[in-house]
Amino acid sequence: MGGPVAAEQIVEVLAEQTRGRQVEYRKGSGLLVSGALVLTAAHNVSGRDARLTVRSAGIEYSAAVVAAGGESADTDIAVLELDDPAFRRVAPPIEFFAIDRLYLRKIVNCKAVGFPLFGEKRIDGTDRIRRDSVQVYGSINSGSGLKSRLLTLLVDDHQPEAGEDRSSSWRGMSGAAVIVEDPTWGEGVIGLVVEHPLRYGPTALTVVPITNLERALGRAAVRVWSSLGVTDASRFPRVPSEARLPVQRRSVDVGLEPPLPDFTGHGADLHQLVDAVLGGLALGGRPVVVVSGMAGVGKTTLATQVAHQLADRFHHARLVVRLNGQEADEATVSRSQQRLLRALGVSDDQVREVAGRPDDRQDLYLSKLDAGPSLVIVDDPAGEDDVARFMPRRPGSVVVVTSRTVLPDIDGAVQVRLKPFSDGESLIFLAGILGRERVSAEPEAARRILAAAGGLPLAIRLIGAFAASAAGEGMPLGEIASMMAEEGTRLDRLSRKGRSVRATIFVSYRHLTPPTAVFFRRICLLGVPDFSRVLAASATGSSTVETIAALSELTDAHLVEHVRGDRYRVHDLVRLFGDEVARAEEDPDTVLLVRERWRRFYLGAAERWDDELTAEGERPSPAALAWFDVEEANVVATLVAASAAQDWEVVYGLAARLRPPLAYRGRFREYAEIASAGIEAAERGRFADRALGMMVHLAEARRYSDRTDGVDELYERAEALATAAGDVDKQTWIGVHRGIFAMEQGQLAVTMGHYDRVDEIYRERSDDGARVWLSGHYVDAHLTLGQPAPAVERGELALELSLRLDDPDSVAWAHKHLARARQAAGRYPEAIDHMTRSMERAEQTGDVGARVDCLRRLGWIARDAGDLEAAEDYLEQALQGAEAADIQFLIEELGAELRDLRARPPRR
């Protein structure tokens, strides 16, 4: 248990960030919460390379971001850690509260302490300004901000004037903790100030609830809550404690299960459902809410939880009608209504009297419901008509429908679509079943288990039940994770005592129309994370119209999830079910055909992309990179599946075409694995001659990822293939690569030997273009040897040859390397002139990567010349270009170079 917030826990958060030649300072507020952790607003600490400081009790300590949200106001939360060894205090734990939004209440005794702009004061006798803390009091109305998930603190006093630029004088208050003093629970934090918008008047501060932390921080929230000693944020004390009204009298409950003691997750959905019910009641209506989602996602559990939370609202009756996905014929309706009538106090004689008269029975049922506010849960109806038979007429009553389909035709219904648990929700749920100690002891195994469950609550509960059973209690979680990783038996293991993931999915599947059922089975044969409509149509052999119709039905049934645009996803457990059904119900040749169409689809797409790449030169075009960013995971999954199917042509084709984007992004370690698969495919597919180029690229990838093992062997194998084929061009290409590798190993004599042999071949063939290219490598070698003079001579020869060829690209290449040679010789103005000419060619052709490289090198030249201001300008432009092209490794390297440059003292 925590205590009241101490004054020493109120801190200032300072961020310093350099933008070009300007230094920007931001000030905010924060709360030291546990150990050395600080809660603040994410926008206080946003920005790459921002230097963060926390000022506590007048002393400044360095800090680092542990996790931060901030994409919108309702996720504007960050957690910092004081990483300064000088900080030795340990902040005491504190309490956290949640606002009870079930009732419309005014929460008084709220306070916030921070460092707003109007707290600035001049220190007597000096020109120095100090910003002091300000403590304000106010109230919060629980009914405000239901949709935005935000709160508004109405401040009782302190009404500072806006600045001359109409900016708020509350600036700096962002990140301040908002604290409530509750007569039952004591003192606790409910949120952080994130906005101070003038349009609400100067006395209103926008607050993000602390319960939004998981939404803001995602996976990191579990670690943060654990550091704060919080095991389940959904069980925070709710304020105001007096908001809970006494139940007027016990309601009639029919079919309502008890609430789950370990209920967790779906927090946002729970609030949306409660808000929809209370909002509809406040308007004097009879709300209808449809809770839909895939099988096993927890629809009925959520509806049951709400029925218990709102028990005092529905003191007349809480009824559950279970239809089990079956269409409610007259006999079903009659049995259900007779059972409900008896529970509502109707005598057996009267029930028998109306049993055979549907209209009279319906009137009697509705009249009994009209006697008081009631909540009716219609569980798993087959359609909208089945819901209408059980809906009460009386305003003040509510219908909650749990359905595997959306049921869009129920007039006025609020739709709540449940998705599987987030990683954080899944981990908390599993820890609640198995115990926090067991999960914490094997965190990696727990993550693997939850990955196999895909966030599906039913699956997690079944795994947890097995792990807690006599059979699984002594079994390490790592062993259970290995069992669950086997796709072929996963659904078998997700079955226990009459509950089964397979059975719940089957209920949704059996209601599909026959054409959609065929379509569903076939898309489940696609082993990709997501898919486009075009892929679905191609693999299943469907027309565009048929594909759109089938996907519409499947998304309504929650068997397929619409991701964005024309992208869709099948949950892994649903995919395994569909794959089983496809192999059982489809002809084996059809299964093979669908999978072959899938592989050929991606091979064809990659070939079209390769054609575009060839037209663009050596770099991927923007369109090719955009395609790669969307489809990368699918292409890799297809390559793996093709390898398992021994479809060597697809394996090689995809491996060859993955090199340009991966190399462009500097992801050589990943490409090394893919190139290895491509070489194996070429050799096993009996087209070993194609492996030559991939061997060279694999060697290059290993060099760039600092893994030089086997590089010599790869070059020797490639050279042997080129010699056997009599391919002189390939021999010279490999020779240059071997020279580069020898130079990287410090074997400069070997390097020159390789280059001289290649140069002799080019001379014999009078290939001046190739000699220009080779000259660049000679320049590199001479510079590595510390020989600027021969490097300049070789660069001048390259420029002379390129001008004679009248080839703009060769000229640009020669200018770049001659610039490097003149830089090494200390001839900086000439070096800048040559590098600028090379950059002009990159700008003419739109080669972003080449332009960034030239700007970077111009920065190096200016730095060596002592012009640090020009160097910073060049490197800033290079960084902007790298960011625009999303070249990650260059972004990191240029950022480090800029930091190093700015740390240098200016020359006097």
Rosetta blueprint (number, residue, H / E / L):
1 M L
2 G L
3 G E
4 P L
5 V L
6 A L
7 A H
8 E H
9 Q H
10 I E
11 V E
12 E E
13 V E
14 L E
15 A E
16 E E
17 Q E
18 T E
19 R E
20 G L
21 R L
22 Q E
23 V E
24 E E
25 Y E
26 R E
27 K E
28 G E
29 S E
30 G E
31 L E
32 L E
33 V E
34 S E
35 G E
36 A L
37 L E
38 V E
39 L E
40 T E
41 A L
42 A H
43 H H
44 N H
45 V L
46 S L
47 G L
48 R L
49 D L
50 A L
51 R E
52 L E
53 T E
54 V E
55 R E
56 S E
57 A L
58 G L
59 I E
60 E E
61 Y E
62 S E
63 A E
64 A E
65 V E
66 V E
67 A E
68 A E
69 G L
70 G L
71 E L
72 S L
73 A H
74 D H
75 T H
76 D L
77 I L
78 A E
79 V E
80 L E
81 E E
82 L E
83 D L
84 D L
85 P L
86 A L
87 F L
88 R L
89 R L
90 V L
91 A E
92 P L
93 P L
94 I E
95 E L
96 F E
97 F L
98 A E
99 I E
100 D L
101 R L
102 L L
103 Y L
104 L L
105 R L
106 K E
107 I E
108 V E
109 N E
110 C E
111 K E
112 A E
113 V E
114 G E
115 F L
116 P L
117 L H
118 F H
119 G H
120 E E
121 K E
122 R E
123 I L
124 D L
125 G L
126 T L
127 D L
128 R L
129 I E
130 R E
131 R E
132 D L
133 S L
134 V E
135 Q E
136 V E
137 Y E
138 G E
139 S E
140 I E
141 N E
142 S L
143 G L
144 S L
145 G L
146 L L
147 K L
148 S L
149 R L
150 L L
151 L E
152 T E
153 L E
154 L E
155 V E
156 D L
157 D L
158 H L
159 Q L
160 P L
161 E L
162 A L
163 G L
164 E L
165 D L
166 R L
167 S L
168 S L
169 S L
170 W L
171 R L
172 G L
173 M L
174 S L
175 G L
176 A L
177 A E
178 V E
179 I E
180 V E
181 E E
182 D E
183 P L
184 T L
185 W L
186 G E
187 E E
188 G E
189 V E
190 I E
191 G E
192 L E
193 V E
194 V E
195 E E
196 H L
197 P L
198 L H
199 R H
200 Y H
201 G L
202 P L
203 T L
204 A E
205 L E
206 T E
207 V E
208 V E
209 P E
210 I H
211 T H
212 N H
213 L H
214 E H
215 R H
216 A H
217 L H
218 G L
219 R L
220 A H
221 A H
222 V H
223 R H
224 V H
225 W H
226 S H
227 S H
228 L L
229 G L
230 V L
231 T L
232 D L
233 A H
234 S H
235 R H
236 F L
237 P L
238 R E
239 V E
240 P L
241 S H
242 E H
243 A H
244 R L
245 L L
246 P L
247 V L
248 Q L
249 R L
250 R L
251 S L
252 V E
253 D E
254 V E
255 G L
256 L L
257 E L
258 P L
259 P L
260 L L
261 P L
262 D L
263 F L
264 T L
265 G L
266 H L
267 G H
268 A H
269 D H
270 L H
271 H H
272 Q H
273 L H
274 V H
275 D H
276 A H
277 V H
278 L H
279 G H
280 G H
281 L H
282 A H
283 L L
284 G L
285 G L
286 R L
287 P L
288 V E
289 V E
290 V E
291 V E
292 S E
293 G L
294 M L
295 A L
296 G L
297 V L
298 G L
299 K H
300 T H
301 T H
302 L H
303 A H
304 T H
305 Q H
306 V H
307 A H
308 H H
309 Q H
310 L L
311 A H
312 D H
313 R H
314 F L
315 H L
316 H L
317 A E
318 R E
319 L E
320 V E
321 V E
322 R E
323 L L
324 N L
325 G L
326 Q L
327 E L
328 A L
329 D L
330 E H
331 A H
332 T H
333 V H
334 S H
335 R H
336 S H
337 Q H
338 Q H
339 R H
340 L H
341 L H
342 R H
343 A H
344 L L
345 G L
346 V L
347 S L
348 D H
349 D H
350 Q H
351 V H
352 R H
353 E H
354 V H
355 A H
356 G L
357 R L
358 P H
359 D H
360 D H
361 R H
362 Q H
363 D H
364 L H
365 Y H
366 L H
367 S H
368 K H
369 L H
370 D L
371 A L
372 G L
373 P L
374 S E
375 L E
376 V E
377 I E
378 V E
379 D E
380 D L
381 P L
382 A L
383 G L
384 E H
385 D H
386 D H
387 V H
388 A H
389 R L
390 F L
391 M L
392 P L
393 R L
394 R L
395 P L
396 G L
397 S L
398 V E
399 V E
400 V E
401 V E
402 T E
403 S E
404 R L
405 T L
406 V L
407 L L
408 P L
409 D L
410 I L
411 D L
412 G L
413 A L
414 V E
415 Q E
416 V E
417 R E
418 L L
419 K L
420 P L
421 F L
422 S L
423 D H
424 G H
425 E H
426 S H
427 L H
428 I H
429 F H
430 L H
431 A H
432 G H
433 I H
434 L H
435 G L
436 R H
437 E H
438 R H
439 V H
440 S H
441 A H
442 E L
443 P H
444 E H
445 A H
446 A H
447 R H
448 R H
449 I H
450 L H
451 A H
452 A H
453 A H
454 G L
455 G L
456 L L
457 P H
458 L H
459 A H
460 I H
461 R H
462 L H
463 I H
464 G H
465 A H
466 F H
467 A H
468 A H
469 S L
470 A L
471 A L
472 G L
473 E L
474 G L
475 M L
476 P L
477 L H
478 G H
479 E H
480 I H
481 A H
482 S H
483 M H
484 M H
485 A H
486 E L
487 E H
488 G H
489 T H
490 R H
491 L H
492 D H
493 R H
494 L L
495 S E
496 R E
497 K L
498 G L
499 R E
500 S E
501 V H
502 R H
503 A H
504 T H
505 I H
506 F H
507 V H
508 S H
509 Y H
510 R H
511 H L
512 L L
513 T L
514 P H
515 P H
516 T H
517 A H
518 V H
519 F H
520 F H
521 R H
522 R H
523 I H
524 C L
525 L L
526 L L
527 G L
528 V L
529 P L
530 D L
531 F E
532 S E
533 R H
534 V H
535 L H
536 A H
537 A H
538 S H
539 A H
540 T H
541 G L
542 S L
543 S L
544 T H
545 V H
546 E H
547 T H
548 I H
549 A H
550 A H
551 L H
552 S H
553 E H
554 L H
555 T H
556 D H
557 A L
558 H L
559 L L
560 V L
561 E E
562 H E
563 V E
564 R E
565 G L
566 D L
567 R E
568 Y E
569 R E
570 V L
571 H L
572 D H
573 L H
574 V H
575 R H
576 L H
577 F H
578 G H
579 D H
580 E H
581 V H
582 A H
583 R H
584 A H
585 E H
586 E L
587 D L
588 P H
589 D H
590 T H
591 V H
592 L H
593 L H
594 V H
595 R H
596 E H
597 R H
598 W H
599 R H
600 R H
601 F H
602 Y H
603 L H
604 G H
605 A H
606 A H
607 E H
608 R H
609 W H
610 D H
611 D H
612 E H
613 L H
614 T H
615 A H
616 E H
617 G L
618 E L
619 R L
620 P L
621 S L
622 P H
623 A H
624 A H
625 L H
626 A H
627 W H
628 F H
629 D H
630 V H
631 E H
632 E H
633 A H
634 N H
635 V H
636 V H
637 A H
638 T H
639 L H
640 V H
641 A H
642 A H
643 S H
644 A H
645 A L
646 Q L
647 D L
648 W H
649 E H
650 V H
651 V H
652 Y H
653 G H
654 L H
655 A H
656 A H
657 R H
658 L H
659 R H
660 P H
661 P H
662 L H
663 A H
664 Y H
665 R L
666 G L
667 R L
668 F H
669 R H
670 E H
671 Y H
672 A H
673 E H
674 I H
675 A H
676 S H
677 A H
678 G H
679 I H
680 E H
681 A H
682 A H
683 E H
684 R H
685 G L
686 R L
687 F L
688 A H
689 D H
690 R H
691 A H
692 L H
693 G H
694 M H
695 M H
696 V H
697 H H
698 L H
699 A H
700 E H
701 A H
702 R H
703 R H
704 Y H
705 S L
706 D L
707 R L
708 T L
709 D L
710 G L
711 V H
712 D H
713 E H
714 L H
715 Y H
716 E H
717 R H
718 A H
719 E H
720 A H
721 L H
722 A H
723 T H
724 A H
725 A H
726 G L
727 D L
728 V H
729 D H
730 K H
731 Q H
732 T H
733 W H
734 I H
735 G H
736 V H
737 H H
738 R H
739 G H
740 I H
741 F H
742 A H
743 M H
744 E H
745 Q L
746 G L
747 Q L
748 L H
749 A H
750 V H
751 T H
752 M H
753 G H
754 H H
755 Y H
756 D H
757 R H
758 V H
759 D H
760 E H
761 I H
762 Y H
763 R H
764 E H
765 R L
766 S L
767 D L
768 D H
769 G H
770 A H
771 R H
772 V H
773 W H
774 L H
775 S H
776 G H
777 H H
778 Y H
779 V H
780 D H
781 A H
782 H H
783 L H
784 T H
785 L L
786 G L
787 Q L
788 P H
789 A H
790 P H
791 A H
792 V H
793 E H
794 R H
795 G H
796 E H
797 L H
798 A H
799 L H
800 E H
801 L H
802 S H
803 L H
804 R H
805 L H
806 D L
807 D L
808 P H
809 D H
810 S H
811 V H
812 A H
813 W H
814 A H
815 H H
816 K H
817 H H
818 L H
819 A H
820 R H
821 A H
822 R H
823 Q H
824 A H
825 A L
826 G L
827 R L
828 Y H
829 P H
830 E H
831 A H
832 I H
833 D H
834 H H
835 M H
836 T H
837 R H
838 S H
839 M H
840 E H
841 R H
842 A H
843 E H
844 Q H
845 T H
846 G L
847 D L
848 V H
849 G H
850 A H
851 R H
852 V H
853 D H
854 C H
855 L H
856 R H
857 R H
858 L H
859 G H
860 W H
861 I H
862 A H
863 R H
864 D H
865 A L
866 G L
867 D L
868 L H
869 E H
870 A H
871 A H
872 E H
873 D H
874 Y H
875 L H
876 E H
877 Q H
878 A H
879 L H
880 Q H
881 G H
882 A H
883 E H
884 A H
885 A H
886 D L
887 I L
888 Q H
889 F H
890 L H
891 I H
892 E H
893 E H
894 L H
895 G H
896 A H
897 E H
898 L H
899 R H
900 D H
901 L H
902 R H
903 A H
904 R L
905 P L
906 P L
907 R L
908 R L
